[in-house]
């Protein structure tokens, strides 16, 4: 048995009556509720019993006019039987001097224990967290010792997606759009990141040039920390044509990556199954989906290797899983890798080559993109280390 005392304006505090079950379907409340439909100022109002199957009592909520809204009953009962989940609190913090560099979401969870990953990431992406006076909406932003973190839960949500670099567009016509994706951008929205994504920012950019332009279609995705070339469709016909090319494996996709250890040329062929947080290979013939990655060495270093990875398939985290299971996780991979001796601000993976057939003209299109500055910086560090170290 549990009870809840709550204030229902404009009435005095009233007792929300007893509830004996964990959950109550809202349709049971609406169909079986009986009793007074209004609340006298300062009085109590109850509904029930709620049918023969569920014998319980609850209090209708007052909407200010004296009438109770039955649609609000379910949320009141939910609060009765389920304690509220921890939420992010406002505060100011200075990161300890012995703090090892890690992502903003992990740091915030350490500062406010008990918070779920989704709650922390939603607070960051919705514009509630600043680092050293700058708003940070990427959960993967690296936090270092001495950084000052400010959390304001009442801060307004960003009204516009973050601005993309002016040179983001590689090719655009009436059917397709090819862009160079910066690090830290999700390709499209999801439940934890409803806005501030690549496709939303590109829609805003394209519509600024030509108002009334239909929204873009996502046909290819890159991980949030991965940089490089991405193609999007501008029409339904282009979307279907490009999806067919990806299905038939005729799209050319090559990635450059920095992996730990001494990697050798080889091809990976496995079936990738979904885990709770990690994807992994499986030997079961009827489980997962086929994933094929061809890896070739570009430049070896003392304790790392620059590799080129050509994809036949496009499974989630395919390159990361294959190289990690071979003992060579990518530098900067916090999910499938380890710290190692090389520290990187993000996953060292770059979509360097993209080729496909134009959906209308049927002309082959091929693009190449140079490594970004942060990957070149890591490569310079690797080249500076002696081979025998």
Kinemage of the C-alpha trace (Angstrom):
@kinemage 1
@onewidth
@group {chain A} dominant
@subgroup {mainchain}
@vectorlist {calphas} color= white
{ca unk a 1} P 0.000 0.000 0.000
{ca unk a 2} L 1.221 3.472 -0.775
{ca unk a 3} L -0.186 6.964 -0.534
{ca unk a 4} L 0.743 10.347 -1.916
{ca unk a 5} L -0.058 13.796 -0.646
{ca unk a 6} L -0.017 16.499 -3.282
{ca unk a 7} L -1.135 20.063 -3.871
{ca unk a 8} L -3.751 20.561 -6.530
{ca unk a 9} L -4.243 24.271 -7.284
{ca unk a 10} L -6.424 26.079 -6.487
{ca unk a 11} L -7.430 23.630 -3.744
{ca unk a 12} L -5.794 22.880 -0.411
{ca unk a 13} L -3.565 19.782 -0.187
{ca unk a 14} L -5.557 16.662 -0.859
{ca unk a 15} L -4.838 13.003 -0.303
{ca unk a 16} L -4.236 10.962 -3.407
{ca unk a 17} L -5.816 7.699 -2.342
{ca unk a 18} L -4.446 4.198 -2.010
{ca unk a 19} L -3.095 2.059 -4.833
{ca unk a 20} L -2.362 -1.666 -4.493
{ca unk a 21} L -0.980 -2.516 -7.937
{ca unk a 22} L 2.199 -1.544 -9.730
{ca unk a 23} L 0.605 -0.301 -12.935
{ca unk a 24} L -2.835 0.745 -14.049
{ca unk a 25} L -3.799 1.077 -17.688
{ca unk a 26} L -5.134 4.492 -18.534
{ca unk a 27} L -8.121 3.060 -20.394
{ca unk a 28} L -9.224 1.330 -17.173
{ca unk a 29} L -9.164 4.695 -15.441
{ca unk a 30} L -11.136 6.413 -18.169
{ca unk a 31} L -13.734 3.676 -18.672
{ca unk a 32} L -14.412 2.702 -15.062
{ca unk a 33} L -14.015 5.997 -13.223
{ca unk a 34} L -17.029 7.107 -11.222
{ca unk a 35} L -17.688 9.844 -8.699
{ca unk a 36} L -17.878 13.632 -8.731
{ca unk a 37} L -16.611 15.468 -11.808
{ca unk a 38} L -15.643 18.666 -10.053
{ca unk a 39} L -13.870 19.818 -6.921
{ca unk a 40} L -15.202 22.259 -4.405
{ca unk a 41} L -12.566 24.697 -3.228
{ca unk a 42} L -10.843 23.164 -0.227
{ca unk a 43} L -12.576 19.789 -0.575
{ca unk a 44} L -11.582 16.272 -1.610
{ca unk a 45} L -12.525 14.402 -4.719
{ca unk a 46} L -12.098 10.722 -5.449
{ca unk a 47} L -12.933 8.277 -8.198
{ca unk a 48} L -13.519 4.564 -7.774
{ca unk a 49} L -13.875 1.755 -7.400
{ca unk a 50} L -12.355 1.281 -10.835
{ca unk a 51} L -14.211 -1.813 -11.975
{ca unk a 52} L -14.266 -5.287 -10.487
{ca unk a 53} L -10.819 -6.250 -11.759
{ca unk a 54} L -8.921 -3.311 -10.276
{ca unk a 55} L -10.119 -2.179 -6.844
{ca unk a 56} L -8.177 0.931 -6.081
{ca unk a 57} L -8.711 4.631 -5.488
{ca unk a 58} L -7.137 7.708 -6.955
{ca unk a 59} L -7.655 11.458 -6.979
{ca unk a 60} L -8.612 13.419 -10.054
{ca unk a 61} L -6.497 16.464 -10.718
{ca unk a 62} L -7.958 19.932 -10.835
{ca unk a 63} L -7.220 22.051 -13.912
{ca unk a 64} L -7.863 25.390 -12.212
{ca unk a 65} L -11.473 25.737 -13.351
{ca unk a 66} L -12.716 23.134 -10.897
{ca unk a 67} L -13.056 20.423 -13.544
{ca unk a 68} L -10.831 17.370 -13.483
{ca unk a 69} L -9.030 16.149 -16.582
{ca unk a 70} L -9.235 12.345 -16.801
{ca unk a 71} L -6.208 12.300 -19.112
{ca unk a 72} L -4.086 13.445 -16.175
{ca unk a 73} L -4.983 10.526 -13.929
{ca unk a 74} L -2.479 8.105 -15.423
{ca unk a 75} L 0.532 10.330 -14.781
{ca unk a 76} L -0.597 10.902 -11.189
{ca unk a 77} L -0.821 7.162 -10.540
{ca unk a 78} L 2.545 6.602 -12.225
{ca unk a 79} L 4.137 9.039 -9.774
{ca unk a 80} L 2.459 7.180 -6.901
{ca unk a 81} L 4.058 3.821 -7.595
{ca unk a 82} L 7.313 4.717 -9.411
{ca unk a 83} L 9.872 6.929 -7.637
{ca unk a 84} L 11.233 9.755 -9.814
{ca unk a 85} L 14.486 9.058 -11.640
{ca unk a 86} L 17.552 11.176 -10.822
{ca unk a 87} L 17.866 14.265 -12.986
{ca unk a 88} L 20.739 16.590 -13.753
{ca unk a 89} L 21.132 19.405 -11.229
{ca unk a 90} L 22.528 22.878 -11.763
{ca unk a 91} L 25.993 23.492 -10.406
{ca unk a 92} L 29.532 24.711 -10.987
{ca unk a 93} L 32.535 22.394 -10.925
{ca unk a 94} L 36.300 22.462 -11.371
{ca unk a 95} L 37.796 19.213 -12.651
{ca unk a 96} L 40.399 17.733 -10.258
{ca unk a 97} L 44.077 17.947 -11.123
{ca unk a 98} L 44.402 14.138 -11.181
{ca unk a 99} L 41.509 13.767 -13.647
{ca unk a 100} L 42.413 11.740 -16.721
{ca unk a 101} L 41.157 13.172 -20.049
{ca unk a 102} L 37.777 11.663 -20.910
{ca unk a 103} L 34.471 12.569 -22.532
{ca unk a 104} L 32.119 15.219 -21.156
{ca unk a 105} L 29.276 12.767 -20.519
{ca unk a 106} L 31.520 10.460 -18.468
{ca unk a 107} L 32.870 13.430 -16.498
{ca unk a 108} L 29.393 14.733 -15.704
{ca unk a 109} L 28.273 11.287 -14.515
{ca unk a 110} L 31.247 11.309 -12.151
{ca unk a 111} L 30.327 14.758 -10.851
{ca unk a 112} L 26.676 13.812 -10.344
{ca unk a 113} L 26.573 10.077 -9.469
{ca unk a 114} L 23.437 8.063 -10.106
{ca unk a 115} L 22.536 9.632 -13.452
{ca unk a 116} L 21.901 7.411 -16.457
{ca unk a 117} L 23.862 7.873 -19.675
{ca unk a 118} L 20.741 8.985 -21.543
{ca unk a 119} L 19.885 11.658 -18.951
{ca unk a 120} L 23.419 13.059 -19.002
{ca unk a 121} L 23.677 13.073 -22.792
{ca unk a 122} L 20.274 14.693 -23.175
{ca unk a 123} L 21.344 17.503 -20.836
{ca unk a 124} L 24.491 18.091 -22.897
{ca unk a 125} L 22.851 17.963 -26.320
{ca unk a 126} L 20.001 20.216 -25.169
{ca unk a 127} L 22.410 23.032 -24.283
{ca unk a 128} L 22.605 22.790 -20.484
{ca unk a 129} L 26.379 22.354 -20.058
{ca unk a 130} L 29.306 24.764 -20.534
{ca unk a 131} L 33.024 23.963 -20.386
{ca unk a 132} L 35.396 26.860 -19.729
{ca unk a 133} L 32.638 29.312 -20.601
{ca unk a 134} L 31.737 27.708 -23.952
{ca unk a 135} L 28.513 25.832 -24.592
{ca unk a 136} L 29.262 22.197 -25.424
{ca unk a 137} L 26.552 20.088 -27.035
{ca unk a 138} L 28.712 17.058 -27.895
{ca unk a 139} L 28.838 14.318 -25.217
{ca unk a 140} L 32.219 13.216 -26.593
{ca unk a 141} L 33.906 16.580 -25.972
{ca unk a 142} L 37.173 15.898 -24.144
{ca unk a 143} L 37.438 17.241 -20.588
{ca unk a 144} L 40.834 17.746 -18.950
{ca unk a 145} L 42.125 18.541 -15.487
{ca unk a 146} L 41.389 22.101 -14.421
{ca unk a 147} L 38.449 22.574 -16.790
{ca unk a 148} L 35.500 24.501 -15.370
{ca unk a 149} L 32.089 22.942 -15.956
{ca unk a 150} L 28.825 24.833 -15.510
{ca unk a 151} L 25.430 23.115 -15.557
{ca unk a 152} L 22.196 25.120 -15.831
{ca unk a 153} L 19.091 22.971 -16.141
{ca unk a 154} L 16.872 25.991 -16.875
{ca unk a 155} L 18.946 27.150 -19.827
{ca unk a 156} L 16.876 27.407 -23.031
{ca unk a 157} L 17.262 24.715 -25.650
{ca unk a 158} L 19.166 25.776 -28.752
{ca unk a 159} L 16.672 27.003 -31.312
{ca unk a 160} L 18.920 26.370 -34.282
{ca unk a 161} L 21.282 23.505 -35.092
{ca unk a 162} L 24.997 24.324 -34.686
{ca unk a 163} L 26.603 25.908 -37.696
{ca unk a 164} L 28.530 23.722 -40.099
{ca unk a 165} L 31.780 24.882 -41.720
{ca unk a 166} L 31.285 26.844 -44.934
{ca unk a 167} L 33.244 24.275 -46.949
{ca unk a 168} L 31.164 21.289 -45.806
{ca unk a 169} L 29.531 20.776 -49.228
{ca unk a 170} L 31.627 18.802 -51.714
{ca unk a 171} L 28.977 18.325 -54.434
{ca unk a 172} L 25.343 19.357 -54.818
{ca unk a 173} L 22.822 19.008 -57.614
{ca unk a 174} L 19.090 18.441 -57.877
{ca unk a 175} L 19.385 14.770 -56.829
{ca unk a 176} L 22.287 14.238 -54.424
{ca unk a 177} L 24.380 16.054 -51.856
{ca unk a 178} L 27.902 14.978 -50.890
{ca unk a 179} L 29.425 16.557 -47.781
{ca unk a 180} L 32.531 16.267 -45.614
{ca unk a 181} L 31.289 15.439 -42.120
{ca unk a 182} L 33.114 17.119 -39.202
{ca unk a 183} L 33.739 15.193 -35.967
{ca unk a 184} L 31.132 15.279 -33.197
{ca unk a 185} L 28.065 15.300 -35.457
{ca unk a 186} L 25.401 12.607 -35.426
{ca unk a 187} L 24.189 11.881 -38.933
{ca unk a 188} L 20.488 11.985 -38.002
{ca unk a 189} L 18.359 12.500 -34.863
{ca unk a 190} L 17.516 9.808 -32.339
{ca unk a 191} L 15.713 9.711 -28.984
{ca unk a 192} L 18.746 10.916 -27.019
{ca unk a 193} L 19.769 13.552 -29.588
{ca unk a 194} L 16.615 15.058 -31.074
{ca unk a 195} L 18.356 17.987 -32.731
{ca unk a 196} L 21.752 19.437 -33.571
{ca unk a 197} L 22.461 16.692 -36.118
{ca unk a 198} L 24.162 16.755 -39.499
{ca unk a 199} L 21.033 16.281 -41.593
{ca unk a 200} L 19.195 19.042 -39.699
{ca unk a 201} L 22.031 21.505 -40.163
{ca unk a 202} L 22.322 20.595 -43.839
{ca unk a 203} L 18.571 21.060 -44.318
{ca unk a 204} L 18.860 24.537 -42.829
{ca unk a 205} L 21.848 25.334 -45.027
{ca unk a 206} L 20.182 24.137 -48.237
{ca unk a 207} L 16.873 25.858 -47.478
{ca unk a 208} L 18.714 29.106 -46.824
{ca unk a 209} L 20.000 28.938 -50.374
{ca unk a 210} L 16.633 27.911 -51.803
{ca unk a 211} L 13.569 28.245 -49.538
{ca unk a 212} L 10.989 25.493 -49.800
{ca unk a 213} L 13.506 22.771 -50.634
{ca unk a 214} L 12.260 19.295 -49.553
{ca unk a 215} L 14.126 17.644 -46.648
{ca unk a 216} L 17.171 15.515 -47.337
{ca unk a 217} L 17.096 11.709 -47.171
{ca unk a 218} L 19.759 9.896 -45.151
{ca unk a 219} L 21.036 6.841 -47.055
{ca unk a 220} L 24.433 6.475 -45.344
{ca unk a 221} L 25.537 7.015 -41.751
{ca unk a 222} L 28.859 7.655 -40.081
{ca unk a 223} L 29.578 7.304 -36.362
{ca unk a 224} L 29.402 10.537 -34.417
{ca unk a 225} L 33.181 10.824 -34.014
{ca unk a 226} L 33.999 9.683 -37.563
{ca unk a 227} L 34.862 12.300 -40.168
{ca unk a 228} L 34.728 12.238 -43.949
{ca unk a 229} L 32.487 11.846 -46.956
{ca unk a 230} L 28.738 11.225 -46.743
{ca unk a 231} L 26.110 11.192 -49.497
{ca unk a 232} L 22.488 12.239 -48.959
{ca unk a 233} L 19.557 12.082 -51.359
{ca unk a 234} L 17.434 15.094 -52.313
{ca unk a 235} L 14.539 13.229 -53.947
{ca unk a 236} L 12.647 9.977 -53.392
{ca unk a 237} L 13.994 8.591 -56.659
{ca unk a 238} L 17.581 9.356 -55.687
{ca unk a 239} L 17.047 7.787 -52.264
{ca unk a 240} L 15.744 4.524 -53.754
{ca unk a 241} L 18.506 4.406 -56.363
{ca unk a 242} L 21.285 4.996 -53.808
{ca unk a 243} L 19.832 2.475 -51.353
{ca unk a 244} L 19.830 -0.116 -54.104
{ca unk a 245} L 23.494 0.608 -54.821
{ca unk a 246} L 24.368 0.138 -51.158
{ca unk a 247} L 22.359 -3.098 -51.056
{ca unk a 248} L 24.110 -4.440 -54.173
{ca unk a 249} L 27.491 -3.384 -52.703
{ca unk a 250} L 28.441 -1.308 -55.743
{ca unk a 251} L 29.254 1.827 -53.730
{ca unk a 252} L 32.980 2.447 -53.221
{ca unk a 253} L 33.788 3.208 -49.589
{ca unk a 254} L 37.291 3.407 -48.200
{ca unk a 255} L 38.313 4.589 -44.733
{ca unk a 256} L 41.623 5.592 -43.210
{ca unk a 257} L 42.152 4.610 -39.579
{ca unk a 258} L 44.917 4.604 -36.982
{ca unk a 259} L 44.974 1.291 -35.120
{ca unk a 260} L 46.993 0.160 -32.125
{ca unk a 261} L 49.800 -2.328 -32.720
{ca unk a 262} L 51.321 -3.812 -35.855
{ca unk a 263} L 48.475 -4.529 -38.255
{ca unk a 264} L 48.957 -6.775 -41.274
{ca unk a 265} L 47.101 -6.891 -44.577
{ca unk a 266} L 44.057 -9.138 -44.253
{ca unk a 267} L 40.332 -9.423 -44.936
{ca unk a 268} L 37.696 -9.884 -42.241
{ca unk a 269} L 34.493 -11.778 -42.937
{ca unk a 270} L 32.077 -12.466 -40.099
{ca unk a 271} L 28.509 -12.057 -38.969
{ca unk a 272} L 27.925 -9.122 -36.666
{ca unk a 273} L 25.294 -9.479 -33.950
{ca unk a 274} L 23.924 -6.736 -31.749
{ca unk a 275} L 24.823 -6.581 -28.063
{ca unk a 276} L 23.369 -4.351 -25.380
{ca unk a 277} L 26.064 -1.699 -25.880
{ca unk a 278} L 28.631 -3.371 -28.132
{ca unk a 279} L 28.453 -5.132 -31.465
{ca unk a 280} L 30.417 -8.354 -31.816
{ca unk a 281} L 31.060 -11.155 -34.277
{ca unk a 282} L 29.185 -14.416 -34.015
{ca unk a 283} L 29.715 -17.862 -35.492
{ca unk a 284} L 26.013 -18.624 -35.721
{ca unk a 285} L 24.947 -18.877 -39.359
{ca unk a 286} L 21.444 -17.559 -38.721
{ca unk a 287} L 22.463 -14.723 -36.364
{ca unk a 288} L 23.500 -11.186 -37.194
{ca unk a 289} L 24.382 -9.957 -40.660
{ca unk a 290} L 27.390 -10.562 -42.880
{ca unk a 291} L 30.177 -8.003 -42.556
{ca unk a 292} L 33.200 -7.858 -44.866
{ca unk a 293} L 36.181 -5.530 -44.349
{ca unk a 294} L 39.421 -5.517 -46.360
{ca unk a 295} L 42.342 -3.978 -44.441
{ca unk a 296} L 45.649 -2.926 -45.979
{ca unk a 297} L 48.635 -1.251 -44.341
{ca unk a 298} L 49.383 2.321 -45.430
{ca unk a 299} L 52.131 3.259 -42.972
{ca unk a 300} L 53.468 1.301 -39.968
{ca unk a 301} L 54.739 2.976 -36.789
{ca unk a 302} L 56.375 1.843 -33.562
{ca unk a 303} L 53.142 0.995 -31.747
{ca unk a 304} L 50.425 1.842 -34.256
{ca unk a 305} L 49.523 1.462 -37.925
{ca unk a 306} L 47.783 3.694 -40.432
{ca unk a 307} L 45.465 1.384 -42.380
{ca unk a 308} L 43.039 1.666 -45.269
{ca unk a 309} L 39.756 -0.195 -44.797
{ca unk a 310} L 37.594 -0.976 -47.822
{ca unk a 311} L 34.018 -1.986 -47.030
{ca unk a 312} L 31.867 -4.459 -48.892
{ca unk a 313} L 29.102 -4.117 -46.317
{ca unk a 314} L 28.031 -1.296 -44.043
{ca unk a 315} L 27.264 -2.789 -40.638
{ca unk a 316} L 27.255 -0.673 -37.501
{ca unk a 317} L 30.791 -0.267 -36.080
{ca unk a 318} L 32.048 -2.813 -38.612
{ca unk a 319} L 35.650 -1.568 -38.888
{ca unk a 320} L 35.911 -0.948 -35.162
{ca unk a 321} L 34.684 -4.442 -34.246
{ca unk a 322} L 36.822 -6.322 -36.766
{ca unk a 323} L 40.076 -4.606 -35.821
{ca unk a 324} L 39.313 -4.721 -32.092
{ca unk a 325} L 38.603 -8.459 -32.194
{ca unk a 326} L 41.907 -8.913 -34.041
{ca unk a 327} L 43.731 -7.196 -31.164
{ca unk a 328} L 44.157 -3.852 -32.931
{ca unk a 329} L 41.445 -1.449 -31.693
{ca unk a 330} L 41.362 1.987 -33.236
{ca unk a 331} L 43.148 4.803 -31.452
{ca unk a 332} L 40.642 6.877 -29.498
{ca unk a 333} L 37.948 4.166 -29.478
{ca unk a 334} L 36.465 4.285 -25.978
{ca unk a 335} L 33.918 1.551 -26.666
{ca unk a 336} L 35.975 -1.219 -28.250
{ca unk a 337} L 39.509 -0.107 -27.424
{ca unk a 338} L 41.865 0.782 -24.604
{ca unk a 339} L 43.938 3.789 -23.609
{ca unk a 340} L 47.283 2.481 -24.844
{ca unk a 341} L 50.234 4.826 -25.232
{ca unk a 342} L 48.554 7.078 -27.807
{ca unk a 343} L 45.901 9.487 -26.600
{ca unk a 344} L 43.486 10.968 -29.092
{ca unk a 345} L 40.577 13.409 -28.667
{ca unk a 346} L 38.251 11.155 -30.649
{ca unk a 347} L 37.981 7.997 -32.697
{ca unk a 348} L 40.720 8.043 -35.358
{ca unk a 349} L 38.536 6.985 -38.304
{ca unk a 350} L 37.990 8.946 -41.520
{ca unk a 351} L 35.816 8.228 -44.578
{ca unk a 352} L 38.410 9.138 -47.201
{ca unk a 353} L 36.860 7.804 -50.436
{ca unk a 354} L 33.305 7.594 -51.793
{ca unk a 355} L 32.129 6.514 -55.218
{ca unk a 356} L 28.679 5.786 -56.657
{ca unk a 357} L 26.591 6.102 -59.807
{ca unk a 358} L 24.484 9.245 -60.171
{ca unk a 359} L 20.787 8.306 -59.801
{ca unk a 360} L 19.648 10.220 -62.913
{ca unk a 361} L 22.595 10.752 -65.256
{ca unk a 362} L 24.054 7.320 -64.393
{ca unk a 363} L 27.507 8.835 -64.550
{ca unk a 364} L 30.059 7.460 -62.047
{ca unk a 365} L 30.949 9.949 -59.325
{ca unk a 366} L 34.084 9.576 -57.234
{ca unk a 367} L 35.354 11.754 -54.373
{ca unk a 368} L 38.368 11.715 -52.066
{ca unk a 369} L 38.858 13.666 -48.858
{ca unk a 370} L 42.155 14.421 -47.100
{ca unk a 371} L 42.742 13.553 -43.464
{ca unk a 372} L 41.509 16.130 -40.935
{ca unk a 373} L 43.921 18.131 -38.823
{ca unk a 374} L 43.470 16.128 -35.608
{ca unk a 375} L 44.350 12.840 -37.345
{ca unk a 376} L 47.405 14.398 -38.972
{ca unk a 377} L 48.504 15.566 -35.534
{ca unk a 378} L 48.302 12.004 -34.185
{ca unk a 379} L 50.202 10.729 -37.240
{ca unk a 380} L 52.954 13.283 -36.620
{ca unk a 381} L 53.246 12.026 -33.064
{ca unk a 382} L 53.448 8.403 -34.257
{ca unk a 383} L 56.140 9.258 -36.799
{ca unk a 384} L 58.214 11.019 -34.138
{ca unk a 385} L 58.502 7.906 -31.970
{ca unk a 386} L 61.446 5.581 -32.657
{ca unk a 387} L 60.558 2.213 -34.145
{ca unk a 388} L 62.271 0.273 -31.338
{ca unk a 389} L 60.284 1.946 -28.515
